[in-house]
């Protein structure tokens, strides 16, 4: 699994100019969450998100001249997934399938 993640990031960095890599805690539960989180955060040649459903940690690589970690986390919150920086709206969170509804953190550092 580690090798697969390394290959993804090596490939992503090759396509993303001015790459910065960071990580973030994103709340979710299952493979469906992984798909939605990564789809919301990935943008061809701009950003690549790989979320680990066991740890809840996302590795985020992005072109720092075109986007930021905060912008990516806002997009992920927009589809219903809280991070330690941004909280999804209650309405969006409530639309998630039951398997994707997680114990929401009580405090978030920033708001949408």
Secondary structure, DSSP 4 states (H G I P E B T S, - for coil): -HHHHHHHHHHHHHHSTTEEEEEEEB---SHHHHHHHHHHH-BTTTEEEEE-TTT-EEEEEEETTT--HHHHHHHHHHTT--BSS----HHHHHTS-GGG-----S--SS--
